[in-house]
Amino acid sequence: MEPKIPTDRFTVYAAGLDHPECCAFDRDGNLWAGGEAGQIYKVDPLGNVETVANVGGFCCGVAFSPNDQHLFACVSGLGVVRIEKSGEHQVFATHAGQHKIVAPNYLLFDRRGRLYVTDSGNWMKRNGYVLRFEPEGRGEVLAGPFGYANGLASSADERTLFMVESDSDSVLKFEINLEGRLSNPEIYAEDVGRLPDGLSLDAEGNLYVCCYASDEIWRIGPDRNKTLLAHDRWGILLGRPTNLVFGGPDFDEIYVANLGRYTIARTKLGIRGQLPVNLNHTS
């Protein structure tokens, strides 16, 4: 299958990052990302990279709180860490109730400030879970066990949650009720590349899946049809891509974190992304 976007349409937006896995924009247009050795990076709109902090462990998912004041990161060996834009940081959570977080991986906020987190567990051990934390830090297990629980995405109306199960190359779908509980889990898509990782949604309801082991990005439509959006056979511009976010003046560019390299790549997609809660000022 030929990808919709040729590899040469991607460019390097930022370089010199230590194997970034995830990224998130703040309201000032700065792109934040984590590094393999605990670095927290801020990339300004011109692509200049600044190391703001070191949180002491491999940084996986990152996301801004709805008020855009705090960056939260999943940090291997620590749990969930809350970071001030000044660089000050502290551990937000190591447990969800009695459940000790084994492998914090990805996180997202809803408009109420509740934080959903995947605990991947161990590879092929089927001990992954979806957790949820209240703003003050109280946590609980919402669903599981699963295979290697990874990326998350929530529909614009916050009634549907999507989750990657990396060790089965699939995406699961849940219903979210008004209390934030998950129900009716089902397989939304199967055979999604090799080792799918992160998820993102556009404004039209298309789901984007970055696939680590196959250097691909897949797009899954609301009808569940899969399209190969991008593939780098050499793994250079897309080198073990793990997560993407939308940005740009028209919010129709994608920025891709390359865990296998030292870069964040970008390209014009031409479809607007779904606004994360910190960029949706009415939240």
Number of C-alpha atoms within 10 A of each C-alpha: 7 10 15 14 16 12 18 9 12 19 16 17 17 21 15 13 25 22 23 31 34 30 26 24 25 21 14 10 16 19 23 25 30 32 24 19 14 18 22 27 24 23 22 16 14 10 15 15 19 15 16 17 19 19 24 15 18 23 32 28 30 26 27 26 24 23 16 18 14 20 23 24 32 30 26 19 15 20 22 27 20 22 23 14 17 9 16 12 17 12 16 20 19 19 19 19 15 10 13 12 25 20 24 28 30 32 26 25 23 19 17 13 18 20 20 24 30 30 27 28 22 14 14 13 13 17 17 26 26 24 23 25 22 13 14 9 15 14 22 17 21 18 17 15 17 23 23 28 33 32 28 27 24 25 18 18 9 15 15 16 19 23 25 31 25 26 19 18 19 22 27 18 21 20 17 18 12 8 6 16 14 18 15 8 14 12 14 16 16 14 12 26 21 18 26 31 33 29 27 25 27 20 14 13 16 21 22 24 30 32 27 25 17 20 26 27 30 22 23 21 15 12 8 13 10 18 17 19 20 21 24 20 13 10 18 16 24 33 28 26 34 31 32 27 27 26 22 15 7 12 18 20 20 23 27 30 31 29 24 20 21 19 26 32 22 24 21 18 16 11 16 18 22 22 17 27 22 24 19 14 12 8 13
